[in-house]
Amino acid sequence: MRQDIKLIRKQFRITRQEDSQIKEMMREQQLDSFSEFLRQNLLKKEPHNDVLIRWFTLWESQKIEQISRDILQVTILAEQTHQVTAEHLRIILTCVQELMAEVEKTIPLSPDFRDKYMGG
């Protein structure tokens, strides 16, 4: 029976040192495929999920950086045109709401903040 495999593309930045560490871990586990390495290490059923936590933290920080870049792009556009439109504000609001949702996964937001800035 063939397993269904869904192609998911995620991008993240790593340092040269981290890249070397990953390649060494792949060699130790005798794996040539990065996808296989991720599946085996992220989906392990072990008492401590250090690898999963590290990968999730890395992905989460990349998403927050992307939101920050999106807000910067809108700001630059507004400065260049010397005007801010409702659309610009909606884009910024969406970025901030996504950022807060990411932050709340790690650090719970107060009910007051959530009600005031995230619509409940």
Contacts in CASP RR format, 6 or more apart in sequence:
PFRMAT RR
TARGET T0000
AUTHOR 0000-0000-0000
METHOD contacts of the structure
MODEL  1
MRQDIKLIRKQFRITRQEDSQIKEMMREQQLDSFSEFLRQNLLKKEPHND
VLIRWFTLWESQKIEQISRDILQVTILAEQTHQVTAEHLRIILTCVQELM
AEVEKTIPLSPDFRDKYMGG
10 59 0 8 1.000
11 62 0 8 1.000
12 58 0 8 1.000
12 59 0 8 1.000
12 62 0 8 1.000
13 62 0 8 1.000
14 22 0 8 1.000
14 58 0 8 1.000
22 34 0 8 1.000
22 37 0 8 1.000
25 37 0 8 1.000
25 41 0 8 1.000
26 32 0 8 1.000
26 34 0 8 1.000
26 37 0 8 1.000
29 37 0 8 1.000
29 40 0 8 1.000
31 37 0 8 1.000
31 40 0 8 1.000
38 55 0 8 1.000
41 51 0 8 1.000
41 52 0 8 1.000
41 55 0 8 1.000
42 51 0 8 1.000
42 52 0 8 1.000
42 55 0 8 1.000
44 51 0 8 1.000
44 52 0 8 1.000
60 102 0 8 1.000
60 105 0 8 1.000
60 106 0 8 1.000
63 98 0 8 1.000
63 102 0 8 1.000
64 99 0 8 1.000
64 102 0 8 1.000
64 103 0 8 1.000
67 95 0 8 1.000
67 96 0 8 1.000
67 98 0 8 1.000
67 99 0 8 1.000
67 102 0 8 1.000
68 95 0 8 1.000
68 99 0 8 1.000
70 91 0 8 1.000
70 95 0 8 1.000
71 92 0 8 1.000
71 95 0 8 1.000
71 96 0 8 1.000
74 88 0 8 1.000
74 91 0 8 1.000
74 92 0 8 1.000
74 95 0 8 1.000
77 88 0 8 1.000
78 84 0 8 1.000
78 88 0 8 1.000
96 117 0 8 1.000
97 118 0 8 1.000
100 109 0 8 1.000
100 117 0 8 1.000
100 118 0 8 1.000
101 118 0 8 1.000
103 109 0 8 1.000
104 114 0 8 1.000
109 118 0 8 1.000
114 120 0 8 1.000
END
